[in-house]
């Protein structure tokens, strides 16, 4: 669940005045505040009950910060006995959803160039697929298919149907999404690129047409680039560049495109249904319901 610390508690922890703390949009499982440090650095503090949220940020900055616009992690640690904090440098800019249509259109090319850089950064010094062990730098699975199957197996069908029922979604859709994955999973290719893991959740900052930051690397991994990119399509249908056009423009592998796309859309649907119910993220539930018909049609 999202923490609910007061501004005073955060300010006291930072040893600053409460009036100098600016509440920010922190996502569904963390609080975020901007502030100016004693040495005049613009910083952001995030607080959550999930320590793993912040380990990915540090790993991403240290290993990919020279190639990608990733804010520097200044420090992280325990906030209270059961909660954690992470302080990063604050990047200037607006999130994608805060841009008006003209601003988004003006930044469109640069947004996609930056996303493409994620998928072309060198990861040859590491190995493995799926989520990253931040200590070794390697993926936790030996193949991409294994990574996908492991995650699917962890999402029990009975539990998923209960998740769907709890948030007002037809439980029979769980059977449909699972069947899509089982039908197409053998068409996945062992393609290994860096993956942000959550680009669709407003984790891109833009200022003056340029991408100033890619934030929140909690779900980073080594995956098929299309897996990562289709999350944009899942959350924001028709907003970003068509995936085939994007792949051709940046010379990315499009083998078995439709089969891969179907697996990734279905997998995203199952994960989001599970997550939305587990964290009672009603804003996410609302968005999924709005897009659900289009999601199902895209798999037909």
WOZI-V88875 format. One record per run of one state. SS is the DSSP state (H for helix, E for strand, L for the rest). FROM is the first residue (numbers start at 1). LEN is the number of residues. If there is no record, write none. Layout:
BEGIN
ss: (SS/SS)
from: (FROM/FROM)
len: (LEN/LEN)
END
This chain:
BEGIN
ss: (L/H/L/H/L/E/L/E/L/E/L/H/L/E/L/E/L/E/H/L/H/L/E/L/E/L/H/L/H/L/H/L/E/L/E/L/E/L/E/L/H/L/H/L/H/L/H/L)
from: (1/7/15/18/21/22/25/30/37/42/49/52/65/73/81/83/90/94/96/99/101/121/129/133/139/142/144/155/157/167/172/188/193/196/204/208/210/215/221/224/225/236/243/250/257/279/282/300)
len: (6/8/3/3/1/3/5/7/5/7/3/13/8/8/2/7/4/2/3/2/20/8/4/6/3/2/11/2/10/5/16/5/3/8/4/2/5/6/3/1/11/7/7/7/22/3/18/1)
END
